[in-house]
């Protein structure tokens, strides 16, 4: 074995250097766009669930704590289980999982507004969550594999599909439910079914014609796994998830139950918050490619907390602007933390994506369940203040993230 290593090492280095020279600079735009559209449809259901939750709470006679438990169920199945799907994605490409996931995510939420049994509702949310969980690791791994030398940029394009889906979900579901009743969630079957078929057809063509679409093994040359670094990064992402889910979950309750505002305003506010996050994701990718993913993450968390506090202190248009800046700064780290995770686990891109997009974000669902309990005790405004100030903790932890190998090389 040692002889084979001695004989192959120089050739491997030359091959790696030559491969780097031949590697295209521009990502495979068509494939990344196809994956991003599927990402949009999958996460459309996640965004819609948050906005429709007050109506589900009324229909099933649930407390705030029980509503938070529904968020926990959805988040655990859609996020915490993702490392398992990531582990499987690293063993073998299963591209058929992507269109199936799109359909399952839409099917679960589409029927959630129709059933009147709370246990059936829980089962449908689990089904939706599994669809979401299966899509992300395979999608992120494939997007990173065809990103070439602009990983943060290409993966940000993929991520922004999900960000747009989460942002468009609330106004879409509010339009449907306000106009046609809670049963109108059935309309979500249409985009899920149509885009699942489109994704299946397009990915089948790429499989046959595009060798770059297969996740490759270049990650083998990027270094060893760094478990301590990935553990710190999971904590950073969990704090971001606590903040984002806290705002997305309790802004509807704050305006509908506390301020007695028009429910249609909720969809617009969530669109501003999450839509600004999509813009932040697009801006954050190229900036992270230029400055480094770790440095960008620290800066974004430092900016987020003042904007969150400003939203709660301001009124009218200034509050909306502050909410947009808060969402843009906070969610801009989404893609960047995935890239960091893949840098800390370079030989397991699928597992890294599952840990960051799945497990770390899923732990935020546990926090939302706790926030629901706090809301029952001291009120919704206190919960929003807790969520708004959490980025300060994320900033503190992010300072201890070690630099990646690329950042060391640039130092």
C-alpha positions, 0 to 999 in steps of 0.5 A, a space after each residue: 500500500 505504501 508503495 502505491 501511495 509513493 508512486 501515485 502521489 506525484 502524478 496525483 498532484 500534477 493531475 490535480 494541478 492540471 485539473 484546476 487549470 482546466 476547471 471552468 470558472 463559470 458554474 453550470 448555470 442551466 443545472 443550477 437554475 433547474 435545481 433552484 426552481 425545485 428548491 423554490 417549490 419545496 420551500 414554498 411549502 415551508 413558508 406557507 406553513 408558517 403563515 397558515 399556522 394561525 388558521 390551523 391553530 384556530 381550526 384545531 383549537 390549539 394553544 400557542 405552545 401546541 402551535 409551537 409543537 407543530 412547528 417543532 414537528 415540521 422542523 424536526 422532520 424537515 431539518 434534523 433528519 437531513 444528515 441521514 439523507 446527506 450521508 446517503 447522498 455521499 454514498 451514491 447519487 440518487 437523483 430521483 429523490 429530487 422530484 419525489 421530494 418536491 411532490 411530497 412536500 407539496 402533498 403534505 401541506 396541500 392536505 393539511 388545510 383539509 383534515 380536521 384531525 390533529 393527528 392526521 395534521 401531524 402526519 401530513 406535516 411529517 410527510 411534508 418535512 420528509 420531502 423537504 429533508 430529502 431534497 436539500 442534501 442531494 440538491 446542495 451537493 449537486 449544485 456545489 459539484 457543478 459550481 467549479 471555482 465559484 462555489 459560494 456564488 453558484 450555491 447562492 443561486 441554488 439557495 435563493 430559490 429556497 429563500 424565494 420559495 419561503 418568501 412567496 409562500 406566505 402571501 400565496 397561502 394568505 391569498 388562497 385562504 383569505 379568498 377561498 377558505 382553509 381548504 384552498 391549501 389543496 391548490 398547492 398540489 398544482 405547483 408540486 405536481 407540475 414541477 416534480 414532473 419537469 424536474 424529473 425530465 430535466 434531470 434525466 436529460 442532464 444525467 445522460 448528457 452532462 458528466 459534470 452533473 454527477 457529484 465529483 470526488 475533487 473534495 478528496 484533495 481539500 483536506 481532513 475533516 474538522 469536527 470541532 469547527 463543524 460543531 461550532 458552525 452548527 451552533 452558529 447556524 442554530 442561533 440563526 435558525 432560532 432568530 429566523 424561525 422565531 420572527 417568521 413564526 411569531 410575527 403573524 401572532 404579533 400582528 393578528 392576535 396582539 395588534 389586531 391588524 388585518 391578517 393580509 398584512 402578515 403575508 406582506 410582512 413575512 414576504 419583506 422579511 424573507 424576500 430581503 433574505 433572498 436578496 441578501 443570499 444573492 449578494 452574500 455569495 459573491 462577497 463571501 467568494 471575495 472576502 472569505 466565508 468566515 469573515 462574511 458570517 461574522 460581519 453579517 451577524 454583527 449587523 443583524 441585531 441592531 436591525 432586529 431591535 429597530 424593527 421592534 422599536 419603530 412603526 410604519 415604513 421605518 419598521 418595514 425597512 428595518 425588518 427588510 435589513 434584518 432579514 437581508 443581513 441574517 439570511 445572507 449567511 445561509 449559503 455561506 455557512 453551507 460552504 463553510 460546512 463543506 470546507 470543514 468536512 471536505 470529503 462529505 459534502 452531502 453530510 455537511 449540507 445535511 448538518 448545516 441546512 438540516 440538523 443545525 437549522 432543525 435545532 431552531 425548531 426546538 427553540 420555537 417550541 420553547 418560545 411558544 411556551 414563553 409566549 403563553 407565559 409573558 406574551 408574544 412581544 417578549 418572544 420577538 425581543 429574545 429573537 431579535 437579540 439572538 444574533 449577538 450570541 451568533 456573532 460571539 460564537 462565529 468569532 471562534 470559527 477557524 479559518 478555512 484552508 482557502 482563507 489560510 492560503 490568502 492570509 
